[in-house]
Amino acid sequence: MERRDFIKNSICLSCLGALTSGCGVFIGNNDLKNDRFYYKSKEDLPKRIRIEACSLCQLNCPACAIRRFEKQWPKDWLGYLKFDDFRKFVDENDFIKEIELSNNGEIFLNPELDEIIKYANQKGVKLTATNGVNLNDVSDKMLEDLVKYKFKSLVVALDGATPETYKIYRRGGDFNKVISNIKRINYFKEKYNSEYPKLKWQFILFGHNEHEIELAKEKAKELNMEMGFKRNWAPEYSPIQNKKLVERLTGLKVVGNENELIEDAIDKRVRFACHTLFYSPQIDYDGTLLGCCRISLNNFKANAFKEGLLNALNSPDFIYVKHLLTDLKTPMKNTLPCANCLKYLVIKKNKQAIMLD
């Protein structure tokens, strides 16, 4: 699973002044209810939400932000979504049709995940894990429950097509165990005559695995999985060697650093993390409003479990950030969680505000 570099990309706050000059709109608390981004009722809220099912992970991937900076996290930063919180959240927000459960951690380390999956199915809420799972430690019952309760889709992180290559990055993982778990899911899909969960092989491109691209495609086809290639968020780690070959086999442009990666995404108008604030906001396992998958320690100081989703998404700072992203004349405030984000800085530099549907 790809990790977020929310701390790595921090820069000196004093540099922001030159980047955020302008006379945009300041929003006062009295003006919120008349603001274009203010939700007047639950019916107006996004129908798709992201909730971190578990921020814990058993692997030790070398470019993982969690591993690099875990000594800096507060003791309560790591944890998992409780079933009681999930049930209450779903009951209070019965308009929600889909919930993405994966973010920074491994969802299958959540000991209450079986109850969550079953209850979501009972309530007609589709569950996804498209941000990725490593699928190393999963019980056979859980693999059956994924099919039995129609878990919609799983993206499985497999950055190699052989055990030898896989373990270079997914340290602590077992390639053969992951493949075995995928086969068991396929067995249960046949048993229950179900297409769910739909499976996708996520292959993050590195210099050490580029020689297995074609083999990975073959294996994905054999396992009835969609194939998906992804560029490394930290291109300086194990950089691509044969750029022309990788681009031809994957259709992805090879870049030299993350700044180039983000700029390339912006140039192509690809939706990335910033769009989730508008269409599928990210909530932490304890209800804290993060906004997007890149925000972690710094958040919007609102809690969707404690004060309700409507109130959380109507918090002043959350509304203000939406103005920042769609109108670049709006000044940045250093207290906002987006202040140090490289993606925002690239957006600002390129003068390309977020475009909404």
C-alpha positions as MATLAB code, in Angstrom:
seq = 'MERRDFIKNSICLSCLGALTSGCGVFIGNNDLKNDRFYYKSKEDLPKRIRIEACSLCQLNCPACAIRRFEKQWPKDWLGYLKFDDFRKFVDENDFIKEIELSNNGEIFLNPELDEIIKYANQKGVKLTATNGVNLNDVSDKMLEDLVKYKFKSLVVALDGATPETYKIYRRGGDFNKVISNIKRINYFKEKYNSEYPKLKWQFILFGHNEHEIELAKEKAKELNMEMGFKRNWAPEYSPIQNKKLVERLTGLKVVGNENELIEDAIDKRVRFACHTLFYSPQIDYDGTLLGCCRISLNNFKANAFKEGLLNALNSPDFIYVKHLLTDLKTPMKNTLPCANCLKYLVIKKNKQAIMLD';
ca = [
       0.000    0.000    0.000;
       1.371    3.422   -0.932;
       2.177    5.624    2.076;
       1.620    9.328    2.274;
       4.531   11.750    2.633;
       2.562   14.294    4.609;
       5.564   15.190    6.779;
       8.295   14.756    4.208;
       6.814   17.518    2.098;
       6.712   20.122    4.840;
       8.469   23.416    4.146;
       9.247   26.507    6.154;
       6.046   28.413    6.890;
       7.804   31.715    6.345;
       8.078   30.810    2.661;
       4.313   30.780    2.262;
       3.868   34.535    2.257;
       5.307   34.996   -1.204;
       3.227   32.139   -2.537;
      -0.083   33.169   -1.047;
      -0.270   36.881   -1.701;
      -3.609   38.131   -2.918;
      -6.859   39.572   -1.655;
      -9.189   36.607   -1.641;
     -12.361   36.229    0.365;
     -12.129   35.939    4.137;
     -14.938   33.941    5.661;
     -16.334   34.960    9.008;
     -18.390   32.627   11.152;
     -21.491   34.775   10.594;
     -21.200   34.299    6.838;
     -20.919   30.505    6.830;
     -24.584   29.711    6.264;
     -24.583   31.832    3.119;
     -21.360   30.350    1.790;
     -21.475   28.308   -1.432;
     -19.613   25.443    0.250;
     -21.893   25.311    3.276;
     -24.064   22.174    3.481;
     -27.591   23.155    4.465;
     -28.777   19.609    5.147;
     -27.589   16.017    5.183;
     -29.133   15.507    1.757;
     -26.481   17.843    0.320;
     -23.525   15.919    1.777;
     -21.257   13.657   -0.318;
     -22.653   10.156   -0.777;
     -19.173    8.646   -0.615;
     -16.990    8.943    2.497;
     -13.518    7.702    3.385;
     -12.903    6.301    6.882;
      -9.575    4.899    8.056;
     -10.375    1.334    9.142;
      -6.963    0.845   10.729;
      -3.836    3.002   10.810;
      -1.659    0.103   11.963;
       0.525   -1.869    9.569;
       2.634   -4.990   10.092;
       5.067   -4.391    7.216;
       8.209   -2.282    7.188;
       8.368   -0.704    3.737;
      11.509    1.499    3.454;
       9.813    4.538    1.869;
       6.797    4.441    4.174;
       6.074    7.750    5.923;
       4.594    5.940    8.919;
       7.838    4.034    9.472;
      10.034    7.055    8.830;
       8.289    9.271   11.338;
       6.482    6.917   13.720;
       8.568    8.110   16.692;
       7.031   11.557   16.231;
       3.415   10.352   16.365;
       1.372   10.886   19.537;
       0.498    7.671   21.343;
      -3.132    7.872   20.221;
      -2.324    8.433   16.543;
      -2.424    4.736   15.686;
      -5.624    2.773   16.147;
      -8.600    1.196   14.430;
     -12.233    1.982   13.660;
     -14.569    0.596   16.329;
     -17.698   -1.222   15.184;
     -19.926    0.803   17.529;
     -18.646    4.045   15.987;
     -19.184    2.680   12.491;
     -22.707    1.486   13.238;
     -23.692    4.818   14.784;
     -22.159    6.726   11.861;
     -24.001    4.640    9.260;
     -27.299    4.875   11.142;
     -27.022    8.661   11.457;
     -26.049    9.097    7.802;
     -28.277    6.673    5.921;
     -27.817    8.684    2.706;
     -24.220    7.425    2.367;
     -23.945    4.815   -0.368;
     -20.238    3.951   -0.297;
     -17.363    4.024    2.202;
     -13.669    3.641    1.385;
     -11.946    1.914    4.303;
      -8.260    1.938    3.354;
      -5.873    4.846    3.872;
      -2.499    4.635    5.640;
      -2.768    1.298    7.428;
      -3.794   -2.307    6.762;
      -7.545   -2.750    7.180;
      -7.276   -6.455    8.027;
      -5.510   -5.658   11.296;
      -8.808   -4.256   12.565;
     -10.215   -6.951   14.924;
     -13.790   -5.675   14.405;
     -13.673   -5.569   10.610;
     -15.910   -8.626   10.220;
     -18.735   -6.874   12.098;
     -18.207   -3.707   10.047;
     -18.425   -5.581    6.745;
     -21.524   -7.497    7.774;
     -23.355   -4.403    9.041;
     -22.532   -2.381    5.938;
     -24.031   -5.139    3.815;
     -27.187   -5.159    5.949;
     -27.544   -1.394    5.475;
     -26.827   -1.435    1.750;
     -23.543    0.484    2.066;
     -20.857   -0.559   -0.397;
     -17.353   -0.902    1.023;
     -14.121   -0.466   -0.911;
     -10.391   -0.635   -0.229;
      -9.074    0.995   -3.382;
      -6.254    2.834   -1.644;
      -4.708   -0.575   -1.157;
      -4.243   -3.532    1.176;
      -1.219   -5.795    1.565;
      -3.407   -8.883    2.198;
      -0.752  -10.740    4.184;
      -2.528  -11.552    7.447;
      -6.162  -12.435    6.789;
      -8.204  -15.274    8.248;
     -10.029  -17.667    5.953;
     -13.315  -16.550    7.514;
     -12.529  -12.950    6.610;
     -11.733  -13.924    3.022;
     -15.113  -15.639    2.843;
     -16.868  -12.670    4.456;
     -15.466  -10.359    1.781;
     -17.379  -12.389   -0.775;
     -20.370  -13.337    1.347;
     -21.118   -9.728    2.303;
     -20.274   -8.318   -1.139;
     -17.267   -6.146   -0.332;
     -17.163   -4.117   -3.546;
     -13.478   -3.870   -4.466;
      -9.962   -4.563   -3.201;
      -6.715   -3.151   -4.552;
      -3.899   -5.504   -3.556;
      -0.380   -4.076   -3.296;
       1.968   -6.460   -5.112;
       5.112   -4.641   -6.142;
       6.700   -7.618   -7.843;
       5.774  -10.832   -9.604;
       8.104  -13.131   -7.651;
       8.788  -13.606   -3.923;
      12.355  -12.371   -4.321;
      11.375   -9.043   -5.867;
       8.275   -8.504   -3.738;
      10.154   -8.703   -0.438;
      12.637   -5.970   -1.432;
      10.042   -3.296   -0.685;
       7.256   -5.109    1.178;
       9.549   -6.042    4.047;
       7.903   -8.494    6.395;
       5.426   -9.556    3.721;
       5.075  -12.957    2.053;
       4.335  -12.982   -1.682;
       3.164  -16.584   -1.713;
       0.787  -15.966    1.174;
      -0.765  -13.002   -0.634;
      -1.232  -15.021   -3.824;
      -2.781  -17.834   -1.777;
      -5.241  -15.385   -0.191;
      -6.206  -14.059   -3.630;
      -6.876  -17.609   -4.809;
      -9.076  -18.236   -1.763;
     -11.097  -15.112   -2.548;
     -11.561  -16.407   -6.088;
     -12.610  -19.780   -4.678;
     -15.312  -18.143   -2.540;
     -16.416  -15.950   -5.446;
     -17.049  -19.116   -7.428;
     -18.737  -20.802   -4.462;
     -21.161  -17.889   -3.947;
     -21.434  -17.140   -7.663;
     -20.398  -13.544   -6.965;
     -18.322  -10.960   -8.817;
     -17.368   -9.290   -5.531;
     -14.938   -8.197   -4.397;
     -13.492   -7.040   -7.688;
      -9.731   -7.418   -7.473;
      -6.967   -5.191   -8.785;
      -3.221   -5.870   -8.745;
      -1.427   -2.631   -7.798;
       2.167   -2.607   -9.003;
       4.158    0.388   -7.780;
       7.009    0.963  -10.202;
      10.575    0.765   -8.910;
      13.941    0.216  -10.494;
      14.180   -3.158   -8.769;
      10.884   -4.504  -10.174;
      10.617   -2.982  -13.653;
      11.896   -6.228  -15.194;
       8.784   -8.049  -13.891;
       6.131   -5.817  -15.429;
       5.137   -8.267  -18.141;
       5.221  -11.239  -15.760;
       2.951   -9.347  -13.350;
       0.480   -8.709  -16.173;
       0.369  -12.432  -16.938;
      -0.157  -13.401  -13.305;
      -2.889  -10.795  -12.826;
      -4.752  -12.215  -15.805;
      -4.439  -15.746  -14.403;
      -5.881  -14.547  -11.079;
      -8.757  -12.677  -12.751;
      -7.433   -9.353  -11.487;
      -7.384   -5.970  -13.158;
      -3.816   -4.710  -13.604;
      -2.846   -1.276  -12.370;
       0.541    0.429  -12.359;
       1.392    3.290  -10.055;
       4.322    5.661   -9.881;
       6.309    5.736   -6.667;
       5.468    8.786   -4.542;
       9.175    8.988   -3.614;
      10.918    8.585   -7.000;
      14.360    8.961   -5.408;
      13.906    5.511   -3.821;
      14.878    2.732   -6.270;
      14.482    4.966   -9.360;
      13.429    3.563  -12.736;
      16.354    2.534  -14.935;
      14.822    1.804  -18.351;
      12.432    4.745  -18.683;
      11.415    4.107  -22.276;
      10.556    0.462  -21.590;
       8.520    1.290  -18.468;
       6.599    4.033  -20.260;
       5.853    1.726  -23.188;
       4.662   -1.153  -20.994;
       2.625    0.894  -18.511;
       1.603    4.065  -20.334;
       2.866    6.122  -17.379;
       5.349    8.946  -17.705;
       8.495    8.360  -15.665;
       9.389   11.366  -13.484;
      12.459   12.204  -11.451;
      10.928   13.629   -8.287;
       7.555   14.096   -6.613;
       7.293   17.705   -7.644;
       7.406   16.570  -11.283;
       4.917   13.799  -10.488;
       2.359   16.224   -9.062;
       2.896   18.781  -11.818;
       2.336   16.068  -14.423;
      -0.912   15.099  -12.695;
      -2.067   18.716  -12.588;
      -1.210   19.284  -16.250;
      -3.456   16.355  -17.171;
      -6.229   17.511  -14.820;
      -6.043   14.197  -12.999;
      -8.118   14.081   -9.823;
      -5.951   13.595   -6.805;
      -6.122   14.074   -3.048;
      -7.504   17.642   -3.069;
     -10.695   16.530   -4.801;
     -11.609   14.250   -1.918;
     -12.387   17.293    0.253;
     -15.318   17.972   -2.058;
     -16.467   14.506   -3.171;
     -15.325   11.936   -0.583;
     -13.780   13.561    2.500;
     -11.367   11.536    4.624;
     -12.160   10.742    8.259;
      -9.705    9.137   10.674;
     -10.506    5.947   12.591;
     -11.657    7.972   15.617;
     -13.860   10.370   13.641;
     -11.347   13.207   13.271;
     -11.881   15.118   10.022;
      -8.694   14.862    7.966;
     -10.142   16.033    4.655;
      -7.831   14.046    2.395;
      -5.532   11.044    2.567;
      -2.390   13.178    2.862;
      -3.377   14.911    6.095;
      -2.655   13.149    9.357;
      -1.347   14.909   12.454;
      -2.678   18.310   11.416;
      -6.426   18.146   10.926;
      -9.526   20.360   10.782;
     -10.243   20.158   14.523;
     -13.671   18.638   13.873;
     -14.978   15.162   14.621;
     -17.645   13.477   12.496;
     -18.400   10.874   15.172;
     -18.785   13.266   18.096;
     -20.446   16.305   16.516;
     -21.989   14.684   13.457;
     -20.882   14.617    9.828;
     -22.911   17.676    8.826;
     -21.376   19.861   11.524;
     -17.877   18.531   10.878;
     -17.995   19.233    7.136;
     -19.420   22.693    7.840;
     -16.500   23.641   10.085;
     -15.066   27.071    9.153;
     -11.552   25.878    8.322;
     -12.855   23.078    6.091;
     -14.997   25.532    4.142;
     -12.114   27.993    3.943;
      -9.772   25.389    2.432;
     -12.282   24.728   -0.339;
     -12.023   28.405   -1.252;
      -8.232   28.134   -1.220;
      -8.268   25.270   -3.693;
     -10.815   26.727   -6.091;
      -9.783   30.390   -5.899;
      -6.032   30.895   -5.637;
      -6.463   34.531   -4.589;
      -7.701   33.317   -1.218;
      -4.779   33.720    1.238;
      -3.389   30.685    3.024;
      -3.585   30.633    6.820;
      -0.630   28.939    8.489;
      -2.910   27.178   10.969;
      -4.599   25.132    8.227;
      -3.526   21.505    7.667;
      -2.969   22.211    3.946;
      -0.411   24.957    4.628;
       2.627   22.697    4.252;
       1.302   20.410    1.536;
       3.460   20.159   -1.566;
       0.402   19.566   -3.707;
      -1.090   22.898   -2.707;
       2.209   24.664   -3.344;
       2.449   23.167   -6.830;
      -1.158   24.146   -7.540;
      -0.346   27.676   -6.412;
       2.867   27.844   -8.427;
       1.191   26.615  -11.608;
      -1.825   28.860  -11.025;
      -4.157   25.939  -11.682;
      -6.988   25.900   -9.191;
      -9.016   22.760   -8.544;
     -11.811   22.419  -11.090;
     -15.079   20.926   -9.864;
     -17.664   19.024  -11.890;
];
